[in-house]
Amino acid sequence: METNLPAPRLSNSSKYILRVLKEFKVATIEKIKLETGLSRRGIMYSLRELRESGFIFVQVCLNDSRRRFYCYSLQNNI
């Protein structure tokens, strides 16, 4: 059964990062940068875009509040 909901428009870098997060499920910015080769600024923009679209969520490290873990949201399978 198909729905007529519009697909969110994501940039190519966001789609690439989403593909990496699907593979790893959880990653830090350093891991994403190592895997994709994208700049930190581009990664931060894409992560914000993915978070606002509901494809990922951010979890803060309890030991070090400066670290963030970016997690693929299983609710939005695309």
N, C-alpha and C positions, 0 to 999 in steps of 0.2 A: 504494500500500500504506500503510495507516494503522497507526500504532503507538498503543498505549494509555498512553503516557507522560503524566503530568499536566503541563499547561502551568504555567510559573512564574507566580505571582501578583505582578504588578507594579502599583505605584501609577499613577494617571493621569499624574502628572508624569514618572514614569520612562518610560512609554510615549511621552509627548510628546518627551522628550529623545532617546529611542532613534530616533524618527522623524527628528529633526533630524540626528542622527549618521549615519543611513542616507544622508541627502542629502549631507552634507558629508564623510563618511568619517573626517575628523580635525578636531577642534576644541578650543579652549581653553575654560576656564570663562567668560572674557569674551565669546567668540563665542557660546557657548550662552546666556548671560544676555541678550545683545543680541537673539538670534533668538527666544527663548521668552518673555522678560519675567518669568521666575520669579525669586524671591529667591535669593541666593547660598546660603543655608542649605538651601533646598529642592533646589537643584541638587546640592549636595554629598551630601545624603541619597540622592537618586536615582542619582547616579553610583556611590555605594557599593553600592546595591542592584543596579544593572546589572552592576557588576564582579563581585560575588559570584555572580550568576546566570550569568556567562560570556558576556554579550552584548557587553561592551566590554573593552578592555584599556588600561592606562595606560602611556605612554611618557614618560620624563624627557628634557627638553631637555639636550643635551650641553654647550651653551654657558652655560646658566643652570639650575642644578639645582633652582631654586625653581619653574620653569615645568613644567607637566604638559600633555601632549597626550592627549586621550581619543579613542580610535580604535574604530570599529565593527568587531566581529569578524565576518569573513565566514563563519566556521564555523557560526554560529547564525543562519541565515536564518529569520525568522518573518514 
